[in-house]
Amino acid sequence: MTIDKGLEKIGDLLKITPCQRRPAPPAYVWQDLALRVIKELNIPNFKRNSIFKVCKENSQIIILKCLNDTKELCKTGQKWRYFFKLINESK
């Protein structure tokens, strides 16, 4: 049976802290929704700001409806372009 001596060196303490750090959660619901859209549709870097703007200006229901329609109807090609077309039609 081994005896747990805890931390024996100060270096061990310093090794633990960076692993426990996590990024801060989004401050608003629309930011979390925008991150979800970016992840699911593989939005390129130069269009990410537009996704945040769309998610901030529109309701969550509209965004989720357009996201689901995009995933269902656009099987090939650039899904993010189809998503923006649906958002513009819903306005």
N, C-alpha and C positions, 0 to 999 in steps of 0.2 A: 504494500500500500504506500503510495507516494504522499508526501506531505506538501501541501500548498503553502509556499513561503510568500506568495504575493509578488510584488515587484521588488527585485533585488537591486536594480540599477536605475539611475535617473534616465538613462537612455531608453529604457523600456517604457517609461512614462511618456516620453516625447514621441515614441513610435505609435502610441495608441491614439493620440488626439487627431492627427490628420485623417485617419480612417473613419472617425465618427462624424466628421463634418458632412453636412448635406446641403444641397442648394435650397434656398428659401422658396417656399411655395408661392404661386402667383397671388398677387394682391387682390385681383378681381376675378369674377367668374368668367368674364369674356376672355381674359388672358389664358385661362386654362383651356377654354374652348378653342381658341386660336392655336394653341400648342397641339391640341388633339388633331385639328384639321391639317396642320403642317405635317404632322407625323403620318397620318393615314393617307394623305394624297401625295406625299413626297414633294412638297412645294420647294422650288429652287430658292436659293438665298436671296436673289434680287426681287422676289415677290412676297417675301415674308412680312414686310411692313404693310403691304396691302391687305394681307389676311388679318392682321391685327386691327386695321382700320375698319374692315368689313364686319368683324366680330364685335367691335365696339359700337358701331352705328346700327346694327340690326339686332333683332331679338334672337334669343337662343333657339327658339322653335324654327325660325326661318333658316338659320345656319344648319341646324341638324337635318332639316328636310332636304336642303340642297346637298348636303354631304351624303346623305343616304341615296338620293337620286343619282348623284355623280358616281358613287360606287356601283350602283345597280346598272346604269345605262352606259357608262363609258368603260368598256373592257380593254381597249387598246388606245394608245396615244397618250397625250398629256392630259391627265385628269384635272389638273389645276385650271386649265383654260376652260374646260366644260363647267367647272365649279363657278368661275367668274361669270360665265354666260347665264347660268341659272340665277345667280345673285342679282344680276342686272335685270333679268326678267321679272323677278319677284318684287322689285321696287315700284 
